[in-house]
Amino acid sequence: MNFEKLNSYTATKEAICRNNDSIAPELYKEHSVNKGLRDMNGNGVVTGLTNISKIVSSKTVNGERVQCDGELWYRGYKVQDLINNLAENEFGFEKIAYLLLLGEMPNKDELKEFKKYIRDCRTLPANFTRDVIMKAPSSDIMNSMTRSILTLASYDKNAIDTTIPNALRQCIQLISEFPLLAVYAYHAYNYSEKQESMIIHRPDPKLSTAENILMMLRADKKYTKTEAKVLDTALILHMEHGGGNNSTFTTRVVTSSGSDTYSTIAAAMSSLKGPKHGGANIKVMEMIDDIKANVPDYDNKEKLGEYLSKIIDKQAFDKKGLVYGMGHAVYSLSDPRERVFKSYVQDLAKEKGRERDLMLYQNIEELAPILISQKRKIYKGVSPNVDFYSGFVYDMLGIPKELYTAMFAIARIVGWSAHRIEELICVDKIIRPAYTSIMEEKSI
């Protein structure tokens, strides 16, 4: 295939595509179509029911809906309560994963048994790292992981069995394997493309998920308790976020078709990697780097505000007019995940000597909502979301940017798995929304 000739050919056809595929914005309103499955106020169109999680951004007071501080609930518990209830040196990823998957909090023996299954499943088939992960390495770790997920189906003699016990078994295995798929894919890329040393550490069965990620990623295997605790908290906060987010809805849609677990999770991965979804934290970091380059004195709020105004006016950074990490599709006054995360961010910044960088984030958090509300018509409040700080945290942990979205996936596969099981149990119809055709009929 001559890609250069094909690219030249398709470039000449772009205008034809745009002419024939463009739909006037007013037609969506005329036909009562909610673009992006959201109404005119940005609220999601209800497409299903779930017992897994709940997001609250407004409440009814005296018969009227009013904005409120955001709430995120996992299986009937507020996420901040789940995190605050953990012991000082306790890592909660496995406990909260059990809660989301099975719908109830494990007792001591149930948690011990579940952790054993996670530990026993945290391995890959013989030569899988060499024959699959190290072949065709890429800086796009999400694509590498997705290829690995689909290949793992070849090692499963019951790959297409969609019974609940088998689907649950597959989900637990993938939850266990995801840290290896991500970290090993990065090391393969780091070795082949960046000409660095190859490091492949086997997971330690005595360590938690967060500890294993840091240990496997680092040449010296060393990490601090603060680092592991912050990463564990990040994973818990990213585990689940309602059935309406793009990748979880993708999980529901593909599951409803009767497809297998590997294909379903691969589809969710493809959805998550987009910059409007799981890749948002990378955009935050790119924006921060741009601000630092253009406002060296970024502790000067006046100069920082002037540059943020340029970003909002599409005159600076990527000229999209977005302050990345600010605002959320659902939350208005606050994102509860960001509020929980912030205290851990402050502890880590102090340990790493990054207080000045933290001050930049805090100044943006203060100034951006004011500037955005002055320049835009806002239907609801603008506040920082969890992605605003997550990239900063990963940077302080020494996690490379290529792994940022993969870290999100390592956490979110728990929520995807819970929604897959719920969809298999509760719904027996394929999800099939309708599109209104505005095509003009023609004669030959």
C-alpha positions as CSV (number, residue, x, y, z in Angstrom):
1,M,0.0,0.0,0.0
2,N,1.4,3.4,-1.0
3,F,0.2,5.5,1.9
4,E,1.6,8.7,0.5
5,K,-0.5,8.4,-2.7
6,L,-3.6,7.4,-0.7
7,N,-3.1,10.3,1.7
8,S,-2.9,12.6,-1.3
9,Y,-6.1,11.1,-2.8
10,T,-8.1,11.4,0.4
11,A,-6.9,15.0,0.9
12,T,-8.5,15.9,-2.4
13,K,-11.8,14.4,-1.3
14,E,-12.1,16.3,2.0
15,A,-14.2,19.1,0.5
16,I,-16.6,16.5,-1.0
17,C,-17.1,14.9,2.3
18,R,-17.6,18.1,4.1
19,N,-20.1,19.3,1.5
20,N,-22.2,16.0,1.7
21,D,-21.8,15.2,5.4
22,S,-22.3,18.6,7.0
23,I,-25.6,19.1,8.8
24,A,-26.9,22.6,9.6
25,P,-26.9,23.2,13.4
26,E,-30.5,24.5,13.3
27,L,-31.8,21.2,12.0
28,Y,-30.9,19.5,15.3
29,K,-33.2,21.9,17.1
30,E,-35.9,21.6,14.4
31,H,-36.0,17.8,14.7
32,S,-35.7,17.8,18.5
33,V,-32.4,16.0,18.5
34,N,-30.1,16.3,21.5
35,K,-26.5,16.4,20.2
36,G,-24.2,14.3,22.3
37,L,-27.3,12.9,24.1
38,R,-27.5,16.1,26.1
39,D,-30.3,18.6,26.3
40,M,-30.0,22.4,25.8
41,N,-28.8,22.8,29.4
42,G,-26.1,20.2,29.1
43,N,-28.0,17.5,31.1
44,G,-27.6,13.9,29.8
45,V,-30.6,12.2,28.2
46,V,-31.6,9.3,30.5
47,T,-30.9,6.0,28.7
48,G,-31.0,3.4,31.5
49,L,-31.0,2.6,35.2
50,T,-28.1,1.6,37.4
51,N,-27.6,0.5,41.0
52,I,-23.8,0.9,40.9
53,S,-23.1,4.6,41.5
54,K,-24.8,8.0,41.6
55,I,-23.7,11.5,40.7
56,V,-25.4,14.5,42.4
57,S,-24.9,18.0,41.1
58,S,-28.2,19.6,42.0
59,K,-31.0,19.1,44.5
60,T,-34.7,20.1,44.7
61,V,-35.5,22.8,47.3
62,N,-39.0,24.1,47.6
63,G,-39.9,22.5,44.3
64,E,-37.0,24.1,42.4
65,R,-33.8,22.5,41.3
66,V,-30.7,24.3,42.7
67,Q,-27.0,23.7,42.2
68,C,-25.1,22.0,45.0
69,D,-21.7,20.7,45.8
70,G,-21.1,17.6,43.8
71,E,-21.5,14.1,45.3
72,L,-20.3,10.8,44.0
73,W,-21.7,7.6,45.5
74,Y,-20.4,4.0,45.1
75,R,-23.0,1.3,45.9
76,G,-24.8,3.6,48.4
77,Y,-21.7,5.1,50.0
78,K,-20.2,8.5,49.4
79,V,-16.8,8.1,47.9
80,Q,-15.2,10.5,50.3
81,D,-16.5,8.4,53.2
82,L,-15.1,5.3,51.7
83,I,-11.6,6.9,51.4
84,N,-11.8,8.6,54.8
85,N,-12.8,5.3,56.4
86,L,-9.6,3.6,55.3
87,A,-6.9,3.2,58.0
88,E,-3.8,5.5,57.7
89,N,-1.6,2.8,56.1
90,E,-4.5,0.9,54.3
91,F,-4.7,0.7,50.6
92,G,-8.3,0.6,49.4
93,F,-8.2,-0.3,45.7
94,E,-9.0,-3.9,46.2
95,K,-11.7,-3.3,48.9
96,I,-13.6,-0.7,46.8
97,A,-13.2,-2.9,43.7
98,Y,-15.0,-5.7,45.5
99,L,-17.7,-3.3,46.6
100,L,-18.3,-2.0,43.0
101,L,-18.2,-5.5,41.4
102,L,-20.4,-7.4,44.0
103,G,-22.5,-4.6,45.5
104,E,-21.6,-5.0,49.1
105,M,-18.7,-4.2,51.4
106,P,-16.5,-7.3,52.0
107,N,-15.8,-8.5,55.5
108,K,-12.3,-9.4,56.6
109,D,-12.4,-13.0,55.2
110,E,-14.1,-12.0,52.0
111,L,-11.5,-9.2,51.3
112,K,-8.6,-11.6,52.1
113,E,-10.0,-14.1,49.6
114,F,-10.6,-11.5,46.9
115,K,-7.1,-10.1,47.3
116,K,-5.7,-13.6,46.9
117,Y,-7.6,-14.0,43.6
118,I,-6.3,-10.6,42.4
119,R,-2.7,-11.7,43.4
120,D,-3.0,-15.0,41.7
121,C,-4.4,-13.4,38.5
122,R,-1.7,-10.8,38.4
123,T,0.3,-12.7,35.8
124,L,0.4,-13.0,32.0
125,P,0.5,-16.1,29.8
126,A,3.9,-17.6,29.1
127,N,6.0,-15.4,26.8
128,F,3.1,-12.9,26.4
129,T,5.3,-9.9,27.3
130,R,7.9,-10.9,24.7
131,D,5.5,-12.1,21.9
132,V,2.8,-9.5,22.3
133,I,3.7,-6.5,24.3
134,M,7.2,-6.1,23.0
135,K,6.1,-6.5,19.4
136,A,5.3,-3.2,17.6
137,P,5.8,-1.0,20.7
138,S,4.2,2.4,20.6
139,S,4.1,5.7,22.5
140,D,0.3,5.2,22.5
141,I,0.1,2.9,25.5
142,M,-3.7,2.7,25.3
143,N,-3.5,1.2,21.8
144,S,-0.8,-1.2,23.0
145,M,-3.0,-2.3,25.9
146,T,-6.1,-2.7,23.7
147,R,-4.1,-5.0,21.4
148,S,-3.0,-7.0,24.4
149,I,-6.6,-7.2,25.8
150,L,-7.9,-8.6,22.4
151,T,-4.9,-11.0,22.3
152,L,-5.6,-12.3,25.8
153,A,-8.9,-13.7,24.4
154,S,-6.9,-16.2,22.4
155,Y,-5.6,-17.7,25.7
156,D,-9.1,-18.1,27.2
157,K,-10.8,-21.3,26.2
158,N,-14.1,-19.7,27.3
159,A,-13.6,-16.3,25.7
160,I,-17.0,-16.0,24.2
161,D,-19.0,-17.4,27.2
162,T,-21.2,-14.5,28.5
163,T,-22.6,-16.3,31.6
164,I,-22.3,-14.3,34.8
165,P,-19.7,-16.4,36.6
166,N,-17.4,-16.5,33.5
167,A,-17.8,-12.8,32.8
168,L,-17.0,-12.0,36.4
169,R,-14.0,-14.3,36.2
170,Q,-12.7,-12.5,33.1
171,C,-13.3,-9.1,34.6
172,I,-11.3,-10.0,37.8
173,Q,-8.5,-11.3,35.6
174,L,-8.4,-8.2,33.5
175,I,-8.5,-5.9,36.6
176,S,-5.5,-7.8,37.9
177,E,-3.6,-7.8,34.6
178,F,-4.1,-4.1,33.6
179,P,-1.2,-2.7,35.7
180,L,1.2,-5.2,33.9
181,L,-0.2,-4.4,30.4
182,A,0.3,-0.7,31.0
183,V,3.7,-0.7,32.7
184,Y,5.2,-3.3,30.5
185,A,3.9,-1.6,27.3
186,Y,5.6,1.6,28.5
187,H,8.9,-0.1,29.2
188,A,8.8,-1.8,25.8
189,Y,8.3,1.7,24.2
190,N,10.9,3.3,26.4
191,Y,13.4,0.6,25.3
192,S,12.7,0.5,21.6
193,E,11.8,4.1,20.8
194,K,13.6,6.2,23.4
195,Q,16.7,4.0,23.5
196,E,16.5,3.5,27.3
197,S,17.1,0.4,29.4
198,M,14.5,-2.4,29.4
199,I,13.0,-3.0,32.9
200,I,10.6,-5.8,33.6
201,H,9.8,-6.3,37.3
202,R,7.4,-9.1,38.2
203,P,4.6,-8.0,40.6
204,D,5.1,-8.6,44.3
205,P,2.2,-10.6,45.8
206,K,2.7,-8.9,49.1
207,L,2.0,-5.4,47.7
208,S,-1.2,-3.6,46.8
209,T,-2.2,-2.5,43.3
210,A,-0.8,1.0,43.8
211,E,2.4,-0.2,45.3
212,N,3.0,-2.7,42.5
213,I,2.5,0.0,39.9
214,L,5.2,2.2,41.4
215,M,7.5,-0.8,42.1
216,M,7.2,-2.2,38.5
217,L,7.6,1.3,37.0
218,R,10.9,2.2,38.8
219,A,14.3,0.7,38.1
220,D,15.1,0.7,41.9
221,K,11.6,-0.6,42.9
222,K,11.5,2.1,45.6
223,Y,8.6,4.3,46.6
224,T,7.3,6.1,49.7
225,K,4.2,5.4,51.6
226,T,2.9,8.8,50.7
227,E,3.4,8.2,47.0
228,A,1.6,4.8,47.2
229,K,-1.3,6.3,49.3
230,V,-1.8,9.1,46.8
231,L,-1.8,6.8,43.8
232,D,-4.2,4.4,45.6
233,T,-6.6,7.4,46.3
234,A,-6.3,8.4,42.6
235,L,-7.3,4.9,41.5
236,I,-10.3,4.8,43.8
237,L,-11.5,8.2,42.6
238,H,-11.3,7.2,39.0
239,M,-12.9,3.7,39.4
240,E,-16.4,4.6,38.5
241,H,-18.5,7.6,37.5
242,G,-22.0,6.6,36.6
243,G,-23.3,4.9,33.6
244,G,-23.4,7.9,31.3
245,N,-19.8,8.7,30.8
246,N,-18.6,7.9,27.3
247,S,-16.5,4.8,28.0
248,T,-19.0,3.2,30.5
249,F,-21.9,3.8,28.0
250,T,-19.7,2.1,25.4
251,T,-19.3,-0.8,27.8
252,R,-23.1,-1.0,28.1
253,V,-23.7,-0.7,24.3
254,V,-21.2,-3.4,23.4
255,T,-22.3,-5.7,26.2
256,S,-25.9,-5.4,25.0
257,S,-25.0,-6.8,21.6
258,G,-23.9,-10.1,23.3
259,S,-20.2,-9.5,22.7
260,D,-17.5,-11.1,24.8
261,T,-15.7,-9.4,27.7
262,Y,-12.4,-8.8,25.9
263,S,-14.1,-7.1,22.9
264,T,-16.2,-5.0,25.3
265,I,-13.3,-3.8,27.4
266,A,-11.3,-3.1,24.3
267,A,-14.1,-0.9,23.0
268,A,-14.2,1.0,26.3
269,M,-10.5,1.5,26.1
270,S,-10.9,3.1,22.6
271,S,-13.5,5.4,24.0
272,L,-11.5,6.4,27.1
273,K,-8.3,7.4,25.2
274,G,-10.0,10.4,23.6
275,P,-8.8,13.8,24.8
276,K,-12.3,14.8,25.6
277,H,-12.5,11.9,28.1
278,G,-9.6,10.0,29.7
279,G,-7.0,12.0,27.9
280,A,-8.0,15.3,29.4
281,N,-5.3,15.2,32.1
282,I,-2.6,15.2,29.4
283,K,-4.2,18.4,28.0
284,V,-4.1,20.0,31.4
285,M,-0.3,19.3,31.7
286,E,0.3,20.6,28.2
287,M,-1.6,23.8,29.1
288,I,0.4,24.2,32.3
289,D,3.7,23.8,30.4
290,D,2.5,26.5,27.9
291,I,1.5,28.8,30.8
292,K,4.9,28.4,32.4
293,A,6.7,29.2,29.1
294,N,4.6,32.3,28.5
295,V,4.2,33.6,32.1
296,P,7.5,32.9,33.9
297,D,6.3,35.0,36.8
298,Y,3.2,32.8,37.3
299,D,2.8,33.8,41.0
300,N,1.7,37.2,39.6
301,K,-2.1,36.8,39.5
302,E,-2.5,39.8,37.2
303,K,-0.2,38.5,34.5
304,L,-1.6,35.0,34.9
305,G,-5.1,36.3,34.5
306,E,-4.2,38.1,31.4
307,Y,-2.8,35.0,29.8
308,L,-5.7,32.9,30.9
309,S,-8.0,35.4,29.2
310,K,-6.0,34.9,26.0
311,I,-6.5,31.2,26.3
312,I,-10.3,31.7,26.8
313,D,-10.4,34.1,23.8
314,K,-8.7,31.4,21.6
315,Q,-5.6,33.6,21.2
316,A,-3.2,31.3,23.1
317,F,-2.2,27.7,23.8
318,D,-4.2,25.4,21.4
319,K,-6.6,28.2,20.5
320,K,-9.7,26.0,21.4
321,G,-10.8,28.5,24.1
322,L,-10.7,25.9,26.8
323,V,-9.1,26.0,30.2
324,Y,-8.5,22.3,30.6
325,G,-9.5,20.8,33.9
326,M,-12.1,23.5,34.5
327,G,-15.8,22.6,34.4
328,H,-17.5,19.2,34.1
329,A,-20.4,17.8,32.0
330,V,-22.3,17.0,35.2
331,Y,-20.9,18.8,38.2
332,S,-21.6,22.5,38.8
333,L,-20.3,24.0,42.1
334,S,-17.7,21.3,42.7
335,D,-16.3,18.0,41.7
336,P,-16.2,15.8,44.9
337,R,-13.3,13.8,43.5
338,E,-11.2,17.0,43.1
339,R,-12.1,18.0,46.7
340,V,-10.9,14.7,48.1
341,F,-7.8,14.7,46.0
342,K,-6.7,18.2,46.8
343,S,-5.5,17.4,50.4
344,Y,-3.5,14.5,49.1
345,V,-2.0,16.7,46.4
346,Q,-0.9,19.2,49.0
347,D,0.9,16.5,51.0
348,L,2.7,15.1,48.0
349,A,3.7,18.6,46.8
350,K,5.2,19.3,50.2
351,E,7.1,15.9,50.1
352,K,8.4,16.6,46.6
353,G,9.2,20.3,47.1
354,R,6.7,21.3,44.5
355,E,4.8,24.0,46.5
356,R,5.4,26.7,43.8
357,D,3.9,24.5,41.1
358,L,1.0,23.8,43.4
359,M,0.5,27.6,43.8
360,L,0.1,27.9,40.0
361,Y,-2.7,25.3,40.0
362,Q,-4.4,27.0,43.0
363,N,-4.1,30.4,41.2
364,I,-5.7,29.0,38.0
365,E,-8.4,27.4,40.2
366,E,-9.2,30.8,41.6
367,L,-9.0,32.9,38.5
368,A,-10.3,30.7,35.7
369,P,-14.0,30.4,36.9
370,I,-14.2,34.1,37.2
371,L,-12.8,34.8,33.8
372,I,-14.8,32.1,32.1
373,S,-18.1,33.4,33.6
374,Q,-17.2,36.9,32.4
375,K,-16.7,35.7,28.8
376,R,-19.1,32.9,28.3
377,K,-22.8,32.1,28.9
378,I,-22.6,29.6,31.7
379,Y,-25.6,27.3,32.4
380,K,-24.0,26.0,35.6
381,G,-21.0,26.7,37.8
382,V,-17.4,26.3,36.7
383,S,-15.1,24.5,39.1
384,P,-12.0,22.3,38.7
385,N,-12.6,18.6,37.9
386,V,-10.5,15.7,39.0
387,D,-8.4,15.9,35.8
388,F,-7.1,19.3,36.9
389,Y,-4.9,17.8,39.5
390,S,-4.4,14.2,38.4
391,G,-1.7,15.0,35.8
392,F,0.2,17.0,38.4
393,V,0.0,14.1,40.8
394,Y,1.3,11.7,38.1
395,D,4.1,14.1,37.3
396,M,5.1,14.3,41.0
397,L,5.0,10.5,41.1
398,G,7.4,10.3,38.2
399,I,4.8,8.6,36.0
400,P,5.5,9.5,32.3
401,K,2.8,11.3,30.3
402,E,2.5,8.3,28.0
403,L,0.9,6.4,31.0
404,Y,-1.5,9.1,32.2
405,T,-4.6,7.8,30.4
406,A,-3.5,4.2,31.1
407,M,-3.6,5.0,34.9
408,F,-7.2,6.1,34.4
409,A,-7.9,2.8,32.6
410,I,-6.3,0.7,35.4
411,A,-8.9,2.3,37.7
412,R,-11.9,2.6,35.4
413,I,-11.9,-1.1,34.3
414,V,-13.5,-1.8,37.7
415,G,-16.5,0.4,36.9
416,W,-16.7,-1.0,33.4
417,S,-16.7,-4.5,34.8
418,A,-19.5,-3.7,37.3
419,H,-21.6,-2.1,34.5
420,R,-21.0,-5.1,32.2
421,I,-22.2,-7.5,34.8
422,E,-25.3,-5.3,35.6
423,E,-26.1,-5.1,31.9
424,L,-25.8,-8.8,31.4
425,I,-28.1,-9.5,34.4
426,C,-30.7,-6.8,33.9
427,V,-31.1,-6.1,30.2
428,D,-31.8,-8.4,27.3
429,K,-32.3,-5.9,24.5
430,I,-29.6,-4.5,22.3
431,I,-29.1,-0.7,22.7
432,R,-30.2,0.8,19.5
433,P,-31.0,4.5,19.4
434,A,-32.5,6.1,16.3
435,Y,-31.1,8.7,13.9
436,T,-33.5,10.9,11.9
437,S,-32.6,10.9,8.3
438,I,-32.6,14.3,6.5
439,M,-31.2,12.7,3.3
440,E,-32.5,14.1,0.0
441,E,-34.0,11.4,-2.2
442,K,-32.6,11.4,-5.7
443,S,-33.3,9.7,-9.1
444,I,-30.8,8.1,-11.4
